[in-house]
Amino acid sequence: MLVLRRFVIALSAAMLLGAAEPSAAARAAFLRGESALARGRWDDAAAAYREALAETPGYPSALNGLGSVLFRKGQVQASLTHFREAARADPDFKMAWFNLGYAARKAGDAATAAQAYERYTQLEPGDPEGFYGLGESYRQLGQKDKAVPAYQAYIAREQRKGEQVWVNKATEHLKAMGAQPLPPGAAQPASQVLTAASEVAPARMAPADRTANPALAAARIRDGDALMKERRYREAAFAFLDASHADAGHVEALFKLGNALAVLGYYGQAVAQWERATALTQDAAIRQSAKENIDRARAKMAQSGASPQAAGLAPGSGPVADTTRAQARRAYEQGVQRIASKDFSGALTSLTQAIQQEPMLAVAYVARGSANIGLRRYAEAAADYQFALELEPGSASPLYGLAESFRAMGRSLEARGLYERYAASSAADARPQLQEESRQKAARLR
């Protein structure tokens, strides 16, 4: 049941983490590691992850990847070191905590496992597996008062038919401790299951300070300002995005990123940036300006949706020259046609061109993910689908593509969850035939 799992971190998400922002060379090496890992080529994967870490020390995704390779090679203690470092580098990296908990349990270190599962269940309170691991760890530590609510939380959350054997085990452990499962549907909030500060480990892992680069942030803001004056809004948005990567708490970068996204018509994302800026400042003028912008953007969203694509506009839509819009539309359509004719390499080229013209065009990332799957580049496909979901969180197509990618990479649990989400989606782009296929595929993965 509790197989070792890892997220494929989309390039955009890895950049947004704010911890050890990887260089281009590090990202390329990381993707090679992901590809090798998916094919079971452990040594090649380890070499690629180490290359990524040499380029960008402290790169959380590469640390997690190297830990996964070592675990699969039976080097459990070494894997623990890397999972621990990944969690320290990015305290919000869910799968680093999950992997640390799982590997620690395998190593017989219940104290570290309990600590890691505590953090994972805080970050991912809907995942029953974290609570099962937490219950097991506390039971092995003899801490009945903590094991009981963890097992109860697991049983209340576990709805998958294929996991009944583990529900039975958890029930048996509860009975042995003189407790019973909670009534169906009575899952406790994670905050009631977890202690605020666990005493299971001698010392908690202190989150590593995230390194900011204010000079780079200021330089990229100046670039963005100049590009906005030239009406080169897409390029300006990426300049401000770079600034926010360089300094995750830079209020001006976030505020101006919201401005650029709003000009491009991405009102939902603009609101998110303004809200982030508001949360980081006490400046009354900035907070008032952000509120006014958010109100106007929400009015626009009510009229036309959160983005040009949500409004059903053609690829390349937005405040750019007609020639640029036409180029993006042609490149996207050509890419889709090439996928239909199974010319995946040509499709990849065309869709990359479309993305260069319209960097926030969600459907182009979905299509490019399909081209990558056609080329068996599953890690790259997953990155495209995950970025598409960031751009259009309410869409269904990226869910199916990401499920296919994870299934091909042997990540069955993650694939199953995504198939189930697609099957249950009411989004306009969900296709009934694929929803039925998703239900069948999810059932086969149980």
C-alpha positions in Angstrom: 0.0 0.0 0.0 2.4 2.7 1.2 4.7 2.7 -1.8 7.4 5.4 -2.0 6.1 8.3 -4.1 7.4 11.6 -5.3 5.9 14.6 -7.1 7.2 15.5 -10.5 7.8 19.2 -9.9 6.9 21.3 -12.8 9.6 23.7 -13.8 7.4 26.7 -12.9 6.5 25.2 -9.5 10.1 24.5 -8.7 11.0 28.1 -9.5 8.1 29.4 -7.3 9.2 27.5 -4.3 11.8 30.1 -3.5 14.3 27.6 -2.1 17.5 27.2 -4.0 16.1 28.4 -7.3 17.7 26.1 -9.9 19.8 27.3 -12.8 18.9 26.2 -16.3 21.6 23.6 -16.2 20.4 22.2 -12.9 16.8 22.0 -14.2 18.0 20.2 -17.4 20.0 17.7 -15.3 17.0 17.2 -12.9 14.7 16.3 -15.9 17.3 13.8 -17.1 17.3 12.3 -13.7 13.5 12.0 -13.7 13.6 10.4 -17.1 16.2 7.9 -16.1 14.4 7.1 -12.8 11.2 6.4 -14.7 13.1 3.8 -16.8 14.7 2.1 -13.8 18.2 3.3 -14.7 19.2 4.0 -11.1 22.9 4.9 -11.8 22.1 7.3 -14.6 19.4 8.9 -12.5 21.7 9.4 -9.5 24.4 10.9 -11.7 21.9 13.4 -13.2 20.6 14.4 -9.8 24.1 14.9 -8.5 24.9 17.0 -11.5 21.8 19.2 -10.7 23.0 19.5 -7.1 26.5 20.5 -8.3 24.9 23.3 -10.4 22.5 24.4 -7.6 23.4 23.1 -4.1 20.3 22.6 -2.0 17.9 22.1 -5.0 15.0 20.4 -3.2 13.6 18.4 -6.1 17.1 17.0 -6.9 17.7 16.1 -3.3 14.4 14.3 -3.2 15.1 12.5 -6.5 18.6 11.3 -5.3 17.0 10.1 -2.1 14.5 8.1 -4.1 17.2 6.5 -6.2 19.2 5.5 -3.1 16.1 4.1 -1.5 15.3 1.9 -4.5 18.9 0.7 -4.4 18.5 -0.4 -0.8 20.6 2.4 0.7 17.9 3.4 3.1 20.1 5.3 5.6 21.6 7.4 2.8 18.2 8.1 1.3 17.1 9.5 4.7 19.9 12.1 4.6 18.7 13.4 1.3 15.0 13.4 2.1 15.8 15.3 5.3 17.9 17.8 3.4 15.1 18.3 0.8 12.6 18.9 3.6 14.9 21.4 5.2 15.5 23.2 1.9 11.8 23.6 1.3 9.6 23.0 4.4 6.5 22.9 2.2 7.8 20.1 -0.1 5.0 17.6 0.6 6.6 14.5 -0.9 10.0 15.1 0.7 8.2 14.8 4.1 6.2 11.8 3.0 9.3 10.0 1.6 11.2 10.9 4.8 8.5 9.3 6.9 8.3 6.2 4.8 12.0 5.7 4.6 12.4 6.3 8.4 9.8 3.6 9.1 11.6 1.2 6.9 14.8 2.0 8.8 13.1 1.4 12.1 13.3 5.1 13.1 9.8 5.6 14.3 10.6 9.0 16.0 11.8 10.6 12.7 8.9 8.9 10.9 6.3 10.4 13.2 7.8 13.9 12.9 7.8 13.7 9.1 4.3 12.3 8.9 3.1 15.1 11.2 4.4 17.7 8.8 3.1 15.8 5.7 -0.5 15.5 7.1 -0.4 19.2 7.9 0.5 19.9 4.3 -1.8 17.3 2.8 -4.7 16.6 5.3 -6.8 14.9 2.7 -4.4 12.0 2.0 -5.2 9.0 4.2 -1.8 7.4 3.7 -0.1 10.0 5.7 -2.4 9.3 8.7 -1.8 5.6 8.4 2.0 6.1 8.6 1.5 8.5 11.5 -0.6 6.0 13.4 2.0 3.2 12.7 4.8 5.4 13.9 3.1 6.5 17.1 2.0 2.9 17.9 5.6 1.7 17.5 6.7 4.5 19.9 4.1 3.4 22.4 2.2 6.7 22.2 -1.4 5.4 22.3 -2.9 8.8 22.8 -1.5 10.0 19.4 -1.8 6.7 17.5 -5.5 6.4 18.2 -6.6 9.7 16.5 -4.2 9.1 13.6 -5.7 5.7 12.9 -9.2 7.1 13.2 -8.4 9.8 10.8 -7.0 7.3 8.3 -10.1 5.1 8.5 -12.5 8.0 8.1 -10.6 9.3 5.0 -9.9 6.0 3.3 -12.6 5.5 0.6 -10.7 3.3 -1.9 -12.0 -0.3 -2.1 -8.6 -1.8 -2.8 -7.3 -0.5 0.5 -9.7 -2.4 2.7 -7.0 -4.7 4.0 -5.2 -1.7 5.5 -8.5 -0.3 6.9 -8.9 -3.7 8.6 -5.4 -3.6 10.0 -5.9 -0.1 11.4 -9.2 -1.2 13.0 -7.4 -4.1 14.6 -4.8 -1.8 16.1 -7.5 0.5 17.4 -9.3 -2.4 19.1 -6.1 -3.6 20.6 -5.7 -0.1 22.1 -9.3 -0.1 23.4 -10.6 2.3 20.8 -13.0 2.2 17.8 -13.1 3.8 14.3 -15.0 7.0 14.0 -18.4 6.9 12.3 -18.3 7.1 8.5 -17.7 10.6 7.3 -16.6 11.9 10.7 -13.0 12.6 9.7 -11.3 14.8 12.2 -9.6 18.0 11.0 -5.9 17.6 10.8 -5.5 20.2 13.5 -7.2 17.9 16.0 -5.1 14.9 15.1 -1.7 16.6 15.3 0.1 18.1 18.2 1.4 21.6 17.8 5.0 20.5 18.7 5.8 16.9 18.9 8.3 15.5 21.4 9.0 12.4 19.4 12.4 13.7 18.1 15.2 15.2 20.1 15.3 18.2 17.9 12.9 19.5 15.3 14.2 20.3 11.8 14.3 24.0 11.6 13.3 25.4 8.2 16.2 26.6 6.3 16.3 30.3 5.6 15.4 31.0 2.0 18.0 33.0 0.3 16.7 36.1 -1.4 18.4 38.2 -4.1 17.1 41.8 -3.7 19.5 43.1 -6.3 18.4 40.7 -9.0 14.7 41.4 -8.0 15.3 45.2 -8.4 17.0 44.7 -11.8 14.2 42.6 -13.1 11.6 45.0 -11.9 13.3 47.8 -13.8 13.3 45.6 -16.9 9.6 44.9 -16.4 8.8 48.6 -16.0 10.6 49.4 -19.3 8.7 46.6 -21.1 5.4 47.8 -19.8 6.1 51.2 -21.2 6.8 49.6 -24.5 3.5 47.6 -24.3 5.4 44.3 -24.3 3.2 43.0 -21.6 4.1 39.3 -21.9 7.8 39.9 -21.5 7.0 42.3 -18.7 5.0 39.7 -16.9 8.0 37.3 -17.0 10.4 40.0 -15.8 8.2 40.6 -12.8 7.9 36.8 -12.3 11.7 36.6 -12.3 11.8 39.3 -9.7 9.3 37.4 -7.5 11.5 34.3 -7.8 14.6 36.2 -6.8 12.8 37.6 -3.7 9.7 35.7 -2.8 8.5 38.4 -0.4 9.0 41.4 -2.7 5.7 43.3 -2.6 6.5 45.5 -5.5 7.3 42.5 -7.8 4.1 40.8 -6.8 2.0 43.9 -7.3 3.4 44.7 -10.7 3.1 41.1 -11.8 -0.6 41.3 -11.0 -0.8 44.5 -13.1 0.9 42.8 -16.1 -1.3 39.7 -15.8 -4.4 41.9 -15.6 -3.4 43.7 -18.8 -3.0 40.4 -20.5 -6.5 39.4 -19.4 -5.4 36.8 -16.7 -7.6 38.3 -14.0 -7.7 35.2 -11.8 -3.9 35.1 -11.6 -3.7 38.8 -11.2 -6.0 38.7 -8.2 -3.8 36.0 -6.6 -0.7 38.1 -6.9 -2.4 41.2 -5.5 -3.7 39.2 -2.6 -0.1 37.9 -1.9 1.2 41.4 -2.0 -1.5 42.6 0.4 -0.7 39.8 2.9 3.0 40.9 2.9 2.6 44.6 3.6 1.0 47.0 6.1 1.3 50.0 3.8 -2.2 51.4 3.7 -1.8 52.9 0.2 -0.6 49.6 -1.3 -3.3 47.6 0.4 -6.0 50.1 -0.9 -4.6 50.0 -4.4 -4.6 46.3 -4.4 -8.2 46.2 -3.1 -9.3 48.5 -5.9 -7.5 46.4 -8.5 -9.0 43.2 -7.1 -12.5 44.6 -7.2 -12.1 45.7 -10.8 -10.5 42.3 -11.8 -13.3 40.4 -10.2 -15.8 42.4 -12.1 -14.0 41.5 -15.3 -13.9 37.9 -14.3 -17.7 37.9 -13.9 -17.9 39.2 -17.5 -15.3 37.1 -19.2 -13.8 34.5 -16.9 -10.4 34.3 -15.2 -8.4 34.2 -18.4 -8.7 34.6 -22.2 -9.0 30.8 -22.5 -11.8 30.7 -19.8 -13.7 33.1 -22.0 -13.3 30.8 -25.0 -11.1 33.1 -27.0 -8.7 31.8 -29.6 -5.1 31.0 -28.8 -3.0 34.2 -29.0 -5.8 36.4 -27.7 -4.7 39.4 -25.6 -3.3 42.9 -25.9 -0.6 42.2 -28.5 -0.1 43.1 -32.1 -2.4 41.3 -34.6 0.7 39.7 -36.2 1.9 38.2 -32.9 -1.6 36.9 -32.1 -1.9 35.3 -35.6 1.5 33.7 -35.2 0.6 32.1 -31.9 -2.7 30.9 -33.3 -1.1 29.3 -36.3 1.6 27.7 -34.3 -0.8 26.2 -31.8 -3.2 24.9 -34.5 -0.3 23.5 -36.5 0.9 21.7 -33.4 -2.5 20.1 -32.8 -2.6 19.0 -36.4 0.8 17.4 -36.1 -0.2 15.5 -33.0 -3.2 14.1 -34.9 -0.8 12.9 -37.6 1.5 11.5 -35.0 4.3 13.9 -35.9 5.2 14.4 -32.3 8.6 16.0 -32.9 7.1 18.5 -35.3 4.3 19.2 -32.8 6.7 19.9 -30.1 8.5 22.5 -32.2 5.2 24.2 -33.2 3.7 24.2 -29.7 6.9 25.6 -28.2 6.7 28.4 -30.8 3.1 29.1 -29.7 4.1 29.2 -26.0 6.9 31.7 -26.9 4.2 33.9 -28.4 1.7 33.3 -25.6 3.6 32.1 -22.5 0.5 31.7 -20.4 -1.6 29.8 -22.9 -2.8 26.8 -20.9 -4.1 24.8 -23.9 -0.6 25.0 -25.6 1.0 23.4 -22.5 -1.7 20.7 -22.5 -1.0 20.0 -26.2 2.7 20.0 -25.7 2.3 17.5 -22.9 0.5 15.2 -25.4 3.4 15.6 -27.8 5.9 14.8 -25.1 3.9 11.7 -24.2 4.0 10.7 -27.9 7.8 11.0 -27.6 7.8 9.0 -24.3 9.2 12.1 -22.5 7.0 11.5 -19.5 8.7 13.8 -17.0 8.6 16.7 -19.5 5.0 15.9 -20.2 4.1 16.0 -16.5 5.8 19.4 -16.2 3.7 20.8 -19.0 0.5 19.4 -17.6 1.2 20.7 -14.1 1.9 24.2 -15.4 -1.3 24.1 -17.4 -3.1 23.3 -14.1 -1.5 26.3 -12.5 -2.7 28.5 -15.3 -6.2 27.0 -15.4 -6.9 25.2 -12.1 -10.5 24.5 -13.0 -9.7 22.6 -16.2 -9.9 18.9 -16.7 -7.6 18.1 -19.6 -4.4 18.5 -17.7 -5.6 16.0 -15.1 -6.0 13.3 -17.6 -2.6 14.0 -19.2 -0.9 14.1 -15.9 -2.5 10.8 -14.9 -1.2 9.2 -18.1 2.3 10.6 -17.5 2.4 9.3 -13.9 1.0 5.9 -14.9 3.7 5.5 -17.6 6.3 6.5 -14.9 5.1 3.8 -12.5 3.5 6.3 -10.1 0.3 4.4 -9.8 -1.2 6.0 -6.7 -0.8 9.5 -8.0 -2.2 8.4 -11.4 -5.2 6.8 -9.9 -6.1 9.9 -7.9 -5.8 12.0 -11.0 -8.0 9.6 -13.1 -10.6 9.8 -10.3 -10.5 13.6 -10.3 -10.9 13.7 -14.1 -13.8 11.2 -14.0 -15.6 13.3 -11.5 -14.8 16.7 -13.1 -17.6 18.9 -14.3 -15.3 21.2 -16.3 -16.3 22.1 -19.8 -13.3 20.4 -21.4 -14.0 17.0 -19.7 -15.0 14.4 -22.3 -17.5 11.7 -21.3 -15.7 9.0 -23.2 -12.4 9.8 -21.4 -14.2 10.1 -18.1 -15.4 6.5 -18.5 -11.9 5.4 -19.5 -10.5 7.2 -16.5 -12.9 5.3 -14.2 -11.8 2.0 -15.7 -8.1 2.9 -15.4 -8.5 4.0 -11.9 -10.2 0.7 -11.0 -7.3 -1.2 -12.6 -4.8 0.6 -10.5 -6.4 -0.3 -7.2 
